[in-house]
Amino acid sequence: MATSVAQSSSTLASLDQKVALAKRCSHEGVVAGAKAAIVASIATAIPTMASVRMLPWARANLNHTAQALIITTVAGAAYFIVADKTVLATARKNSFKHVPNMKP
């Protein structure tokens, strides 16, 4: 009975450590995704606004809603791509950290 209590407490500690690691990993993904979304918004907004002011076709066909849709689509795509890559890279890095050395 005493060994099962010790095993369950070590299992809970291991589980808490894994949950903390997963939270940190997802937080890093959110931060990296937000930074990428900000950069993508600025990088998209400048040429979109410039083209609406300079090109007659864009002035006639791209109203405010279309301009906002272009900018937010690029920002959303950048957020999810970068956040996903960051979470996967962090998880991969952490999974290799806990693997014991294999001898051939």
C-alpha positions as CSV (number, residue, x, y, z in Angstrom):
1,M,0.0,0.0,0.0
2,A,2.8,2.4,0.8
3,T,4.5,1.9,-2.5
4,S,1.3,2.7,-4.4
5,V,0.9,6.0,-2.4
6,A,4.6,6.9,-3.3
7,Q,4.0,6.0,-6.9
8,S,0.8,8.0,-7.1
9,S,2.5,11.1,-5.6
10,S,5.4,10.8,-8.0
11,T,3.0,10.4,-10.8
12,L,1.1,13.5,-9.7
13,A,4.3,15.5,-9.5
14,S,5.3,14.3,-13.0
15,L,1.8,15.2,-14.3
16,D,2.1,18.7,-12.7
17,Q,5.4,19.1,-14.3
18,K,4.1,18.1,-17.7
19,V,1.1,20.5,-17.4
20,A,3.4,23.4,-16.4
21,L,5.6,22.5,-19.4
22,A,2.6,22.4,-21.8
23,K,1.4,25.8,-20.5
24,R,4.8,27.4,-21.0
25,C,5.0,25.9,-24.5
26,S,1.6,27.2,-25.5
27,H,2.3,30.6,-24.0
28,E,5.5,30.9,-26.1
29,G,3.4,30.0,-29.1
30,V,0.9,32.7,-28.3
31,V,3.5,35.4,-27.8
32,A,5.4,34.5,-31.0
33,G,2.1,34.3,-33.0
34,A,1.1,37.7,-31.7
35,K,4.4,39.3,-32.7
36,A,4.1,37.8,-36.1
37,A,0.5,39.0,-36.5
38,I,1.6,42.6,-35.6
39,V,4.4,42.5,-38.1
40,A,2.2,41.0,-40.8
41,S,-0.5,43.6,-40.2
42,I,1.9,46.5,-40.7
43,A,3.5,44.8,-43.7
44,T,0.1,44.3,-45.3
45,A,-1.6,47.6,-44.3
46,I,1.1,49.8,-45.9
47,P,0.8,48.4,-49.4
48,T,-2.9,48.0,-49.2
49,M,-3.5,51.6,-48.2
50,A,-1.0,52.8,-50.8
51,S,-2.6,50.9,-53.6
52,V,-6.1,52.2,-52.7
53,R,-4.8,55.7,-52.9
54,M,-2.7,55.3,-56.1
55,L,-4.4,52.7,-58.3
56,P,-7.7,53.6,-59.8
57,W,-8.9,49.9,-59.9
58,A,-8.2,49.5,-56.2
59,R,-9.8,52.8,-55.3
60,A,-13.0,51.7,-57.2
61,N,-13.2,48.1,-56.0
62,L,-11.6,47.9,-52.5
63,N,-13.9,49.6,-49.9
64,H,-13.0,49.8,-46.2
65,T,-14.4,46.3,-45.5
66,A,-12.2,44.7,-48.2
67,Q,-9.1,46.5,-47.0
68,A,-9.8,45.3,-43.4
69,L,-10.4,41.8,-44.7
70,I,-7.1,41.7,-46.5
71,I,-5.2,42.9,-43.5
72,T,-6.9,40.7,-40.9
73,T,-6.6,37.6,-43.1
74,V,-2.9,38.0,-43.4
75,A,-2.5,38.7,-39.7
76,G,-4.6,35.7,-38.7
77,A,-2.7,33.4,-41.0
78,A,0.6,34.7,-39.7
79,Y,-0.5,34.2,-36.1
80,F,-1.6,30.6,-36.6
81,I,1.3,29.5,-38.7
82,V,3.9,31.0,-36.3
83,A,2.1,29.9,-33.2
84,D,1.8,26.3,-34.5
85,K,5.5,26.2,-35.5
86,T,6.6,27.6,-32.2
87,V,4.5,25.1,-30.2
88,L,5.8,22.2,-32.2
89,A,9.4,23.3,-32.0
90,T,9.2,23.8,-28.3
91,A,7.5,20.4,-27.7
92,R,10.1,18.7,-29.9
93,K,12.9,20.4,-28.0
94,N,11.4,19.4,-24.6
95,S,10.7,15.8,-25.7
96,F,14.3,15.2,-26.7
97,K,15.4,16.7,-23.4
98,H,13.8,13.9,-21.4
99,V,14.8,10.9,-23.5
100,P,17.6,8.8,-22.0
101,N,20.7,8.4,-24.0
102,M,20.5,5.4,-26.2
103,K,23.6,3.3,-26.7
104,P,24.0,1.4,-30.0
